[in-house]
């Protein structure tokens, strides 16, 4: 009996995380692998469910926005202050849209849930079947899968 590729990949993620290139600049997140833990804080599997942090695939869109707004500031079409405000708003919109994409994916994937989000770090804490978690990479909503313990708790504005 042949084992489908997805099932093999799902088994590989159970008990470990995948650190992929492109997420090193996310505040509070790193690319280190984690060990399976008993307290639910690592990438764990319980009855086929995996709990993991998704680093959202937003860096390219944010970089494009930064370059476009920066060019307008340099050309004198936008003040530095207005450019910074526009960039903040654009970044928030990009990340919010990506989080909504994860929520939409979660609604369509049986047993997949969004547990928490952190817009500042562009990260989402999710749980679900290992196959569904891995499929976030194919759905282009994740740039990396990290340990659940790597999820940066949202900071309160002070």
N, C-alpha and C positions, 0 to 999 in steps of 0.2 A: 504494500500500500504506500503510495507516494504522499509525503507530507507537503501541503501547500507552503510556498515560500513565506507567505504572511505568518503562518503559524510558527515557522521556524524563527522568524524575526521577532514575533511576539514573545516566544520563549526566551530569546536572548535578552530582551529588555527587562524581563521579570528578574528582579534582584539586582539590577544595575541600571545605570543611566547612560545615555548617549551624549557625549560632549562633542558638539560639532563646531567647526570654524564659523566665525561671523557673529558670535555673541559675546566676545570678550569685553566690549565696551558698555555692556549693560550694567548699570550701577547695582552693586550688591550681588551680582551673579558671577559665577566663574565656570570654567569648563571642566572642573574636576569630576571624576566619577565618584560614586558613593557606594557604601556597603548597604546590604539589606539590613534593616533594623526591625526590632520588635515593636517599637513604639509608634510606627506609622509615619515616621519623619523622613525616611529615605524613599527610594523608588521601591515600593514593596508590592507584593502580590498576595492577595487574600481572596481565595475563591475565584481566581482568574482576573481580579481587578488590580490595576496598577494606579498608583498615586504619584504624580510627577508635576514638575514645573515646566511650563512651556515658555521659552523665550520667543516672543512674537517676531515674525518676519516683517519688520518695519524699517530696518536700517537703511535699505536702499531708497525707499520713498522719503525718509527723513533727510537723507543726504541730498537727494534731488531737490527737495524743498529748500534746504539750506543754500545750495548753489544758486537756485533761481532767485531767491530773495536777496542773497548777497550780491548778485549781479545787478539787481535793481537799485540796491543801496549804493554800489560803486558808480553806477551811471548817474546818480543824483535824482532818480525817480522816486526815491523813498528815503526818509530820514533813518538814521541809525536806530533811534528809539522806536519808530513805527515798524521798522524791519524786525527788530527783536520781538515786538508784540505780535506781529504777523507770524513769525516763526513759531513762537510759543503756541499760538492758536492752531496753526497748521499741524504741528507735532501732536497736539492733543487730539485733533480730528483724525489724524492717521492712526494713532494708537487706539482711540475709541472705536474706529471702524474695524480694526484688527480684532479687538476684543469682541465686538458684535459678530464678526466672522466665526470666532471660536464658539460663541453662544449658539449661532445658527448650526454649526457643525455638531455641537452637543445635542441639539434638538433632533437632529437627523440620525445620530448614532445611538443605538440602543445601549443603555446603561452608562453612558458617558455624561459626566456632570462637571460643571464649573464650580469649584469650591470657593475661590477667591480671586480677585484681580488686583494688580498694582499698575496703574497707568504710568506713574513716574518711571518705573523700571521696565515697562513694556513686558510684563510677565503675568501669566495666568496659572493658577494652581488647579489642576484637574484630576479626576479619577475616572476610571472606567476599564473596560476590557483592554488588555495589552495591545490587541490588534487595532482597536480604535485609537488608542494613544499614538501608536506608531503611524497610523494613517494621517495624523495631523501633519507629518512631514510631506506626504504626498499631496495633501490639500493646500500646500504652500501657505499655511498659517503659522508654522513654527520654523524658526531658524535653528533651534536646538531644543533638546529635551534634557532637563536637569533634575537633580534630586529634589524631592518634595521639600527637604530641609533647606534647600537653596532659595526657596520662595521668599522674597523680601517683603516683610509685612509693610503695608502702606503706612507712611509717616503722617501724623496729624499736623496740619498747618499750625504753626505756633506763632 
